[in-house]
Every structure is written in C-alpha cells, then in structure tokens.
Amino acid sequence: MRRVSEFDALRGLVALGVLLFHLRADEGWTHFGMTGVHLFLVLSGFLITKIAIGHVDSPNFFRAFYARRVLRI
C-alpha cells in the first residue's frame, strides 16, 4: 500500500500550527489551534486505519501493530 506523503506533510504542518498556538496564544492568527488539534487527530486516525486495513490478512498483524505503537510512545 502506497504511503500518502501529502497527508504526512499536512499532519506535520498542523502539528507545527498547534505548537505555535501554544507558544503564542496571544496572537490573533493562532486562534485556529483547536481546529489544528482536530485535523491532526482525524489525519492520524485515517492513516492508522489505512495501514490496518491494508494488512488485516497478515498473521499476527494486530499484535505487531500495537507493539510498534507502544514502542513509539
């Protein structure tokens, strides 16, 4: 399954926007911080679901999938 690098880039930009929101909450242009949080969560959920659906037939996929997620944290 092909990785959608555009979504990864958008997710990175949104994360940067949320970070800037927290650093400069008094500025007028950063009032979209919560929108960025929601967009980040939606994109992350989409990307993780796409990976899971693409490999659902693999043996022990979910065990390996969750083990990788735990190691990332």
Backbone hydrogen bonds, N-H to C=O, Kabsch-Sander energy under -0.5 kcal/mol:
donor,donor_aa,acceptor,acceptor_aa,energy
5,S,3,R,-1.2
7,F,4,V,-0.5
8,D,4,V,-1.5
9,A,5,S,-2.4
10,L,6,E,-2.4
11,R,7,F,-2.6
12,G,8,D,-2.0
13,L,9,A,-2.3
14,V,10,L,-2.5
15,A,11,R,-2.3
16,L,12,G,-2.1
17,G,13,L,-2.2
18,V,14,V,-2.3
19,L,15,A,-2.2
20,L,16,L,-2.5
21,F,17,G,-2.1
22,H,18,V,-2.0
23,L,19,L,-1.9
24,R,20,L,-2.6
27,E,24,R,-1.5
30,T,27,E,-0.7
31,H,28,G,-0.9
33,G,30,T,-1.1
36,G,32,F,-2.0
37,V,33,G,-1.8
38,H,34,M,-2.3
39,L,35,T,-2.6
40,F,36,G,-2.6
41,L,37,V,-2.3
42,V,38,H,-2.3
43,L,39,L,-2.7
44,S,40,F,-2.5
45,G,41,L,-2.4
46,F,42,V,-2.3
47,L,43,L,-2.6
48,I,44,S,-2.5
49,T,45,G,-2.3
50,K,46,F,-2.4
51,I,47,L,-1.9
52,A,48,I,-2.4
53,I,49,T,-2.7
54,G,50,K,-1.8
55,H,51,I,-1.1
56,V,53,I,-0.7
58,S,55,H,-1.6
61,F,58,S,-1.4
64,A,60,N,-2.1
65,F,61,F,-3.2
66,Y,62,F,-2.5
67,A,63,R,-1.9
68,R,64,A,-2.3
69,R,65,F,-1.8
70,V,66,Y,-2.4
71,L,67,A,-2.2
72,R,68,R,-1.8
73,I,69,R,-1.5
